[in-house]
Amino acid sequence: MDIHKEIDTRGLNCPLPILKAKKALTDMLSGQLLKVVATDPGSTRDFQAFAKQTGNELVEQKTLGDEFIHVLRRR
């Protein structure tokens, strides 16, 4: 997977990971991938809702230890 931008939101709780992802996506081109690393367990559900609301595609979600990885494709 060719990630174009990665943001670290470790230690931040809702809604900060979503807000930082939203800001990062505005600087990206359509089709580019954004990787978000979070430690908030609620971020999994939050990013699913965010993708539905904004039309950005949630390409992947996975958990690695206490970290949650979210990959979004810019609409």
FIMI-188553 format. One record per residue: y, z, x of N, C-alpha, C in turn. Coordinates in pm, whole numbers, plus 32768, in hexadecimal, padded with zeros to 4 digits. Each point is the difference from the previous one (the first is absolute). Layout:
<nodes>
YZXYZXYZX;...
</nodes>
This chain:
<nodes>
7F8A80008055807680007FAB807D8000805A;805C7FAA7FE280797FF08051807380527FC3;800E807B80308068805B7FCD80877FD9803E;80657FEE7FAD80847FD88030805A8077801C;7FEA806E7FB88052807780137FAC807A7FDD;8015806D80497FB8807C7FE5806580727FFA;7FF180557F9B805780767FF97FAB807E7FFB;8033806880407FBB80818008804580627FA2;7FB980287F97803A80607FA27FB180828003;7FBD801C80707FB3807C800E805D80787FED;7FD080637FB4804E80797FEA80637FF67F8E;80107F8A7FC8805F7FEE7F907FB480027F7C;803C803E7F9D7FC380057F7B804A7FA47FA0;7FBD7FE27F9080387FAB7F98808B80317FDB;805F7FA97FF07FF67F6E7FFD80257FBD8084;800E804C806E80327FC5807D7FAA7F8E8038;7F7A800980027FB47F8C8032801C7F807FB1;800B800C7F7C801E7F8C7FAB808C7FCA801E;80618059800B80897FD4801B800B7FB98086;7FBB8034806680037FC180847FBA7F787FFD;7F927FF67FB47FB97F817FF380587F9B7FB7;8042802B7F9780577FA77FB4806F7FC88059;803C80568052806A7FD5805B7FC97F9D8068;7F8B801E80377FC37FA880647FE07F777FC5;7FCF7FFD7F857FDC7F817FC080797FA67FE9;8075803B7FEB80777FAD7FE780277FAF807B;7FD7802E807780217FB9807C7F947F9C8029;7F997FF17FAC7F8F7FAB802380007F7F7FAD;7FB97F9B80337FF37F817FB97F8A80057FA0;80037FAD7F9B7F937FF77FA07F7C7FE18048;7F97804B7FDE7F7D7FEA803C7FE480568079;8067803E80397FEA805480767FC080857FD7;7FBA803E80617FB8807B7FE480458079803C;8006806B7FB08038808080297F9180678000;7FF28048806F7F9F806D8009804C80847FFB;7FD580597FA7803E80847FF17F9680698020;80218059805E7FA7806F8022803D807E7FC4;7FB480447FAA803280767FBA7F9B8073800A;8031807A7FEA7FA780757FFB800180427F77;80517FCE7FA5800880357F777F8A7FCB7FAF;7FA580597FD37F8C7FD17FB280287FB57F81;8073801F7FC6802E7FBB7F8980307F72801B;800D7FDC807F80347F7A80217FA27F917FD3;7F7F801C7FF87FA27F997FD280237FD37F73;800F805F7FA980247FE27F75808E7FC67FF8;805A8039804F808C7FD27FFF800C7F6E8028;7FB87FD6806880097F75802D7FBE7FA07F9F;7F99802D7FB97FC47FAB7F9880667FE57F92;804680697FD580667FF07F9780757FAD8032;802A8017807D806F7FB6803B7FE27F6A8003;7F867FDC80277FDB7F73800880057FBF7F75;7FCD80477F9C80037FCA7F77808F7FED7FCF;80558060801C808A7FFC7FCD80547F968046;7FE67FE8808180587FA8804D7FCA7F738012;7F7F7FEB7FE37FC57F7C80127FD27FE4808E;80108062805A7FC97FF280877F69801B7FF7;7FB37FBB80547F6F800E7FFA7FD18072805B;7FB080597FC87FC18069804F7F7F7FC58039;80047FDB80807F927FB8803E7F8F805F8025;8023807680317F99805D80308032808F7FF9;7FA3805B7FE38019808F80097F86803F803F;8015805680637F8F80478039802D80888032;7F9E8059800F801A808680307FBC80108087;804D802C80647FCA801B8085802180918020;7F9C80587FF08019808E8014806280327F99;80728035802E806680337FA380727F9D7FEF;7FEA7F83802880677F987FF27FD57F977F99;80647FCD7FB97FE97F9B7F9A80497F81802B;7FB67F93800880377F81802C800F7FA47F88;80777FC77FF0801D7FA67F9280377F7E803B;7FC97F907FD580317F7D802E80317FB37F86;807F7FD8800580407FB87F9280297F75802E;7FEE7F9E7FA980317F77801A807F7FEC7FB0;806A7FDA804780837FE97FC17FF57F8E7F9C;803480157F887FF97F977F9A80607F8F801F;
</nodes>
